[in-house]
Structures are given as structure tokens and as C-alpha cells.
Amino acid sequence: MTTVLLTGATGYIGSHTWLVLQAAGMQVLGLDNFSNSSPGVLNRIERLSGQRPQFEMLDVCDHAALWRLFDRHHIDAVVHFAAFKAVGESTREPLRYFANNVGGLLNLCDVMQTH
């Protein structure tokens, strides 16, 4: 069975994608830091899918934690939605958004390439 790592898994788009991936027969490993979502989403995913979500609370900006995650799990593919997205806030705090959105993506790509 194909295992997909889904970052930003408990956000609106991530949670809907989770259900679609499961319906397509894939094993989903969800990842989120709940900076803009709620752990309650996991209960809704379980209720809707009938499957207990496989989930790890983790920030994609934490390179060492990502590394350990990839060491513990066989991951075949990644769908990356973990990012800040508020337009107004992004114009007030562009460096914070750059560090999170670009830095997190680079961390993820580095760990993916190595594994």
C-alpha cells in the first residue's frame, strides 16, 4: 500500500485531501503543528473515514524532527500543504512567512532527497 505523508493535514484543504487519499486506497500519515488548525479535525477524519488517523504533531521547520519521522516511516509520496497563508499578516511579517513557508519546504525537500 502506498503511504503518503500529508503536511498541513488538519487544515481545511489538508483534511479534505486526507479523505480523498484514503478513499483512493492510500495509507495517509498526517503531519501538522496546529498553528492554524485544531486537533479536533482528527476526530472528524476518523468519524468520516471509519479509520483512526495516523498522525504526528510536528513542524516542518524542525529539520531534526522531520528526519526522525522519515527514519520511522516508509513514505512513498508527499503532499505538502504546511504553510502560513494570511495575506494581510504576510505583508506585515514577510520574513516570518518566508522562514516558515520557504524554510519548511526546503527542510522537507532535503529530508525527502536523503531518504
Backbone as JSON Lines, residues from 0, in Angstrom:
{"i":0,"aa":"M","n":[0.84,-1.18,0.0],"ca":[0.0,0.0,0.0],"c":[0.89,1.24,0.0]}
{"i":1,"aa":"T","n":[0.54,2.21,-0.79],"ca":[1.28,3.46,-0.88],"c":[1.03,4.31,0.37]}
{"i":2,"aa":"T","n":[2.11,4.79,0.97],"ca":[2.0,5.68,2.13],"c":[2.33,7.11,1.7]}
{"i":3,"aa":"V","n":[1.39,8.01,1.98],"ca":[1.55,9.42,1.63],"c":[1.7,10.23,2.9]}
{"i":4,"aa":"L","n":[2.77,11.02,2.98],"ca":[2.91,11.99,4.06],"c":[2.15,13.23,3.65]}
{"i":5,"aa":"L","n":[1.23,13.66,4.5],"ca":[0.4,14.84,4.22],"c":[0.71,15.91,5.24]}
{"i":6,"aa":"T","n":[1.43,16.97,4.82],"ca":[1.77,18.06,5.74],"c":[0.63,19.08,5.73]}
{"i":7,"aa":"G","n":[0.45,19.75,6.85],"ca":[-0.7,20.65,6.97],"c":[-2.0,19.85,6.96]}
{"i":8,"aa":"A","n":[-1.94,18.64,7.5],"ca":[-3.0,17.65,7.36],"c":[-4.31,18.02,8.04]}
{"i":9,"aa":"T","n":[-4.26,18.87,9.06],"ca":[-5.51,19.19,9.77],"c":[-6.1,20.54,9.36]}
{"i":10,"aa":"G","n":[-5.53,21.16,8.35],"ca":[-6.12,22.36,7.78],"c":[-7.29,21.99,6.89]}
{"i":11,"aa":"Y","n":[-7.98,22.99,6.37],"ca":[-9.17,22.75,5.55],"c":[-8.84,21.91,4.32]}
{"i":12,"aa":"I","n":[-7.87,22.35,3.54],"ca":[-7.51,21.61,2.32],"c":[-6.85,20.28,2.67]}
{"i":13,"aa":"G","n":[-5.98,20.29,3.67],"ca":[-5.31,19.05,4.06],"c":[-6.27,17.98,4.52]}
{"i":14,"aa":"S","n":[-7.26,18.34,5.34],"ca":[-8.18,17.34,5.86],"c":[-9.06,16.76,4.75]}
{"i":15,"aa":"H","n":[-9.46,17.59,3.8],"ca":[-10.25,17.08,2.68],"c":[-9.4,16.18,1.78]}
{"i":16,"aa":"T","n":[-8.14,16.57,1.58],"ca":[-7.23,15.75,0.79],"c":[-7.0,14.41,1.47]}
{"i":17,"aa":"W","n":[-6.89,14.42,2.79],"ca":[-6.7,13.19,3.56],"c":[-7.8,12.18,3.22]}
{"i":18,"aa":"L","n":[-9.03,12.63,3.27],"ca":[-10.17,11.75,3.0],"c":[-10.14,11.22,1.56]}
{"i":19,"aa":"V","n":[-9.76,12.06,0.61],"ca":[-9.69,11.63,-0.79],"c":[-8.57,10.59,-0.98]}
{"i":20,"aa":"L","n":[-7.43,10.82,-0.36],"ca":[-6.32,9.86,-0.46],"c":[-6.71,8.51,0.14]}
{"i":21,"aa":"Q","n":[-7.37,8.54,1.3],"ca":[-7.82,7.29,1.91],"c":[-8.83,6.58,1.03]}
{"i":22,"aa":"A","n":[-9.76,7.33,0.47],"ca":[-10.77,6.74,-0.4],"c":[-10.14,6.1,-1.64]}
{"i":23,"aa":"A","n":[-8.98,6.61,-2.04],"ca":[-8.25,6.06,-3.18],"c":[-7.39,4.86,-2.8]}
{"i":24,"aa":"G","n":[-7.46,4.45,-1.53],"ca":[-6.74,3.27,-1.08],"c":[-5.34,3.51,-0.57]}
{"i":25,"aa":"M","n":[-5.01,4.74,-0.28],"ca":[-3.67,5.05,0.2],"c":[-3.65,5.15,1.72]}
{"i":26,"aa":"Q","n":[-2.5,4.82,2.29],"ca":[-2.26,5.0,3.72],"c":[-1.77,6.44,3.89]}
{"i":27,"aa":"V","n":[-2.39,7.19,4.79],"ca":[-2.02,8.59,5.0],"c":[-1.37,8.73,6.36]}
{"i":28,"aa":"L","n":[-0.22,9.39,6.37],"ca":[0.44,9.8,7.61],"c":[0.32,11.31,7.65]}
{"i":29,"aa":"G","n":[-0.53,11.81,8.54],"ca":[-0.76,13.23,8.66],"c":[0.26,13.9,9.56]}
{"i":30,"aa":"L","n":[0.59,15.13,9.23],"ca":[1.56,15.9,9.99],"c":[1.05,17.33,10.07]}
{"i":31,"aa":"D","n":[1.07,17.91,11.27],"ca":[0.66,19.3,11.44],"c":[1.19,19.78,12.78]}
{"i":32,"aa":"N","n":[1.31,21.09,12.94],"ca":[1.71,21.64,14.24],"c":[0.56,22.4,14.91]}
{"i":33,"aa":"F","n":[-0.61,22.37,14.3],"ca":[-1.83,23.01,14.81],"c":[-1.69,24.53,14.96]}
{"i":34,"aa":"S","n":[-0.8,25.15,14.19],"ca":[-0.66,26.6,14.3],"c":[-1.87,27.32,13.72]}
{"i":35,"aa":"N","n":[-2.6,26.65,12.83],"ca":[-3.78,27.28,12.23],"c":[-4.9,26.25,12.03]}
{"i":36,"aa":"S","n":[-4.96,25.27,12.96],"ca":[-5.98,24.22,12.87],"c":[-6.19,23.67,14.27]}
{"i":37,"aa":"S","n":[-6.97,22.62,14.36],"ca":[-7.34,22.06,15.65],"c":[-7.17,20.55,15.65]}
{"i":38,"aa":"P","n":[-6.75,19.98,16.79],"ca":[-6.68,18.52,16.89],"c":[-8.05,17.84,16.72]}
{"i":39,"aa":"G","n":[-9.12,18.59,16.93],"ca":[-10.46,18.04,16.76],"c":[-10.73,17.55,15.35]}
{"i":40,"aa":"V","n":[-9.98,18.06,14.39],"ca":[-10.13,17.62,12.99],"c":[-9.85,16.12,12.88]}
{"i":41,"aa":"L","n":[-8.93,15.62,13.68],"ca":[-8.58,14.2,13.63],"c":[-9.78,13.33,13.98]}
{"i":42,"aa":"N","n":[-10.59,13.77,14.94],"ca":[-11.81,13.03,15.29],"c":[-12.8,13.02,14.14]}
{"i":43,"aa":"R","n":[-12.91,14.14,13.45],"ca":[-13.82,14.2,12.3],"c":[-13.34,13.31,11.15]}
{"i":44,"aa":"I","n":[-12.03,13.3,10.93],"ca":[-11.48,12.41,9.89],"c":[-11.79,10.96,10.24]}
{"i":45,"aa":"E","n":[-11.62,10.59,11.49],"ca":[-11.92,9.22,11.91],"c":[-13.4,8.9,11.74]}
{"i":46,"aa":"R","n":[-14.26,9.82,12.13],"ca":[-15.71,9.61,12.02],"c":[-16.13,9.47,10.55]}
{"i":47,"aa":"L","n":[-15.57,10.29,9.69],"ca":[-15.96,10.26,8.27],"c":[-15.36,9.07,7.51]}
{"i":48,"aa":"S","n":[-14.14,8.69,7.87],"ca":[-13.46,7.63,7.11],"c":[-13.62,6.26,7.74]}
{"i":49,"aa":"G","n":[-13.93,6.22,9.03],"ca":[-14.0,4.94,9.72],"c":[-12.63,4.39,10.07]}
{"i":50,"aa":"Q","n":[-11.59,5.19,9.88],"ca":[-10.22,4.76,10.17],"c":[-9.58,5.73,11.16]}
{"i":51,"aa":"R","n":[-8.89,5.18,12.15],"ca":[-8.16,6.03,13.09],"c":[-6.99,6.68,12.35]}
{"i":52,"aa":"P","n":[-6.9,8.0,12.34],"ca":[-5.83,8.67,11.61],"c":[-4.45,8.37,12.18]}
{"i":53,"aa":"Q","n":[-3.52,8.12,11.3],"ca":[-2.12,8.02,11.7],"c":[-1.56,9.43,11.61]}
{"i":54,"aa":"F","n":[-1.13,9.98,12.73],"ca":[-0.81,11.41,12.79],"c":[0.38,11.65,13.7]}
{"i":55,"aa":"E","n":[1.19,12.65,13.33],"ca":[2.28,13.12,14.19],"c":[2.24,14.63,14.24]}
{"i":56,"aa":"M","n":[2.28,15.16,15.46],"ca":[2.35,16.61,15.64],"c":[3.81,17.01,15.43]}
{"i":57,"aa":"L","n":[4.03,17.82,14.4],"ca":[5.39,18.15,14.01],"c":[5.37,19.41,13.17]}
{"i":58,"aa":"D","n":[6.4,20.21,13.28],"ca":[6.56,21.42,12.48],"c":[7.58,21.15,11.38]}
{"i":59,"aa":"V","n":[7.23,21.44,10.13],"ca":[8.16,21.17,9.02],"c":[9.42,22.02,9.11]}
{"i":60,"aa":"C","n":[9.42,23.04,9.95],"ca":[10.63,23.84,10.14],"c":[11.63,23.16,11.08]}
{"i":61,"aa":"D","n":[11.21,22.08,11.73],"ca":[12.08,21.31,12.63],"c":[12.74,20.18,11.84]}
{"i":62,"aa":"H","n":[13.89,20.49,11.31],"ca":[14.61,19.56,10.43],"c":[14.88,18.22,11.12]}
{"i":63,"aa":"A","n":[15.35,18.26,12.36],"ca":[15.69,17.03,13.07],"c":[14.45,16.16,13.29]}
{"i":64,"aa":"A","n":[13.33,16.77,13.6],"ca":[12.08,16.02,13.8],"c":[11.61,15.39,12.5]}
{"i":65,"aa":"L","n":[11.73,16.13,11.4],"ca":[11.38,15.57,10.08],"c":[12.26,14.37,9.77]}
{"i":66,"aa":"W","n":[13.53,14.5,10.05],"ca":[14.48,13.42,9.8],"c":[14.07,12.16,10.57]}
{"i":67,"aa":"R","n":[13.74,12.33,11.85],"ca":[13.32,11.18,12.67],"c":[12.03,10.56,12.14]}
{"i":68,"aa":"L","n":[11.11,11.41,11.68],"ca":[9.85,10.92,11.11],"c":[10.12,10.02,9.9]}
{"i":69,"aa":"F","n":[10.98,10.48,8.99],"ca":[11.3,9.69,7.8],"c":[12.09,8.43,8.17]}
{"i":70,"aa":"D","n":[12.86,8.46,9.25],"ca":[13.55,7.26,9.71],"c":[12.56,6.22,10.23]}
{"i":71,"aa":"R","n":[11.48,6.66,10.86],"ca":[10.5,5.75,11.47],"c":[9.46,5.2,10.5]}
{"i":72,"aa":"H","n":[9.22,5.89,9.4],"ca":[8.15,5.51,8.48],"c":[8.66,5.35,7.06]}
{"i":73,"aa":"H","n":[8.09,4.39,6.36],"ca":[8.36,4.27,4.92],"c":[7.36,5.19,4.21]}
{"i":74,"aa":"I","n":[7.84,6.22,3.56],"ca":[6.99,7.2,2.9],"c":[7.25,7.13,1.4]}
{"i":75,"aa":"D","n":[6.17,6.92,0.65],"ca":[6.29,6.8,-0.8],"c":[6.1,8.12,-1.52]}
{"i":76,"aa":"A","n":[5.3,9.01,-0.94],"ca":[4.99,10.29,-1.6],"c":[4.66,11.32,-0.53]}
{"i":77,"aa":"V","n":[4.74,12.58,-0.92],"ca":[4.44,13.69,0.0],"c":[3.51,14.67,-0.69]}
{"i":78,"aa":"V","n":[2.49,15.1,0.04],"ca":[1.64,16.22,-0.38],"c":[1.86,17.3,0.67]}
{"i":79,"aa":"H","n":[2.35,18.44,0.24],"ca":[2.8,19.48,1.18],"c":[1.84,20.68,1.19]}
{"i":80,"aa":"F","n":[1.12,20.83,2.3],"ca":[0.23,21.98,2.49],"c":[0.59,22.81,3.72]}
{"i":81,"aa":"A","n":[1.67,22.48,4.41],"ca":[2.02,23.19,5.65],"c":[2.64,24.54,5.32]}
{"i":82,"aa":"A","n":[1.86,25.61,5.5],"ca":[2.35,26.95,5.21],"c":[1.43,27.98,5.86]}
{"i":83,"aa":"F","n":[1.98,29.14,6.12],"ca":[1.15,30.27,6.54],"c":[0.47,30.83,5.31]}
{"i":84,"aa":"K","n":[-0.73,31.43,5.49],"ca":[-1.49,31.84,4.3],"c":[-2.29,33.12,4.45]}
{"i":85,"aa":"A","n":[-2.16,33.85,5.53],"ca":[-2.94,35.07,5.7],"c":[-2.27,36.24,4.97]}
{"i":86,"aa":"V","n":[-2.93,36.78,3.97],"ca":[-2.34,37.81,3.12],"c":[-1.93,39.04,3.92]}
{"i":87,"aa":"G","n":[-2.82,39.57,4.71],"ca":[-2.51,40.78,5.48],"c":[-1.33,40.58,6.4]}
{"i":88,"aa":"E","n":[-1.34,39.48,7.13],"ca":[-0.25,39.18,8.05],"c":[1.06,38.98,7.29]}
{"i":89,"aa":"S","n":[0.98,38.38,6.12],"ca":[2.21,38.13,5.35],"c":[2.88,39.42,4.91]}
{"i":90,"aa":"T","n":[2.09,40.47,4.7],"ca":[2.69,41.75,4.3],"c":[3.28,42.48,5.5]}
{"i":91,"aa":"R","n":[2.75,42.2,6.68],"ca":[3.29,42.8,7.91],"c":[4.51,42.03,8.43]}
{"i":92,"aa":"E","n":[4.57,40.73,8.17],"ca":[5.63,39.88,8.69],"c":[6.24,39.0,7.58]}
{"i":93,"aa":"P","n":[6.77,39.63,6.55],"ca":[7.24,38.83,5.4],"c":[8.38,37.88,5.74]}
{"i":94,"aa":"L","n":[9.28,38.25,6.63],"ca":[10.39,37.36,6.95],"c":[9.92,36.12,7.71]}
{"i":95,"aa":"R","n":[8.93,36.3,8.57],"ca":[8.36,35.16,9.29],"c":[7.7,34.19,8.3]}
{"i":96,"aa":"Y","n":[6.98,34.73,7.35],"ca":[6.34,33.89,6.33],"c":[7.37,33.2,5.45]}
{"i":97,"aa":"F","n":[8.4,33.93,5.06],"ca":[9.46,33.33,4.25],"c":[10.15,32.2,5.0]}
{"i":98,"aa":"A","n":[10.49,32.45,6.26],"ca":[11.17,31.43,7.07],"c":[10.3,30.18,7.21]}
{"i":99,"aa":"N","n":[9.02,30.37,7.44],"ca":[8.13,29.22,7.61],"c":[7.84,28.52,6.28]}
{"i":100,"aa":"N","n":[7.39,29.28,5.31],"ca":[6.92,28.67,4.06],"c":[8.06,28.15,3.2]}
{"i":101,"aa":"V","n":[9.09,28.94,3.02],"ca":[10.22,28.5,2.19],"c":[11.15,27.61,3.02]}
{"i":102,"aa":"G","n":[11.43,28.01,4.25],"ca":[12.3,27.2,5.11],"c":[11.73,25.82,5.36]}
{"i":103,"aa":"G","n":[10.43,25.74,5.64],"ca":[9.8,24.44,5.86],"c":[9.86,23.58,4.61]}
{"i":104,"aa":"L","n":[9.61,24.18,3.46],"ca":[9.68,23.44,2.2],"c":[11.09,22.92,1.94]}
{"i":105,"aa":"L","n":[12.1,23.76,2.18],"ca":[13.48,23.33,1.97],"c":[13.87,22.2,2.92]}
{"i":106,"aa":"N","n":[13.44,22.29,4.18],"ca":[13.69,21.21,5.13],"c":[13.09,19.91,4.62]}
{"i":107,"aa":"L","n":[11.83,19.99,4.22],"ca":[11.13,18.81,3.74],"c":[11.82,18.22,2.5]}
{"i":108,"aa":"C","n":[12.19,19.06,1.56],"ca":[12.86,18.58,0.34],"c":[14.21,17.94,0.66]}
{"i":109,"aa":"D","n":[14.95,18.52,1.6],"ca":[16.25,17.98,1.98],"c":[16.09,16.57,2.57]}
{"i":110,"aa":"V","n":[15.13,16.42,3.47],"ca":[14.92,15.12,4.11],"c":[14.38,14.11,3.09]}
{"i":111,"aa":"M","n":[13.48,14.56,2.23],"ca":[12.96,13.67,1.18],"c":[14.08,13.18,0.27]}
{"i":112,"aa":"Q","n":[14.95,14.09,-0.15],"ca":[16.03,13.72,-1.06],"c":[16.96,12.69,-0.43]}
{"i":113,"aa":"T","n":[17.25,12.87,0.84],"ca":[18.15,11.94,1.53],"c":[17.52,10.58,1.74]}
{"i":114,"aa":"H","n":[16.25,10.57,2.03],"ca":[15.56,9.29,2.29],"c":[15.06,8.66,1.02]}
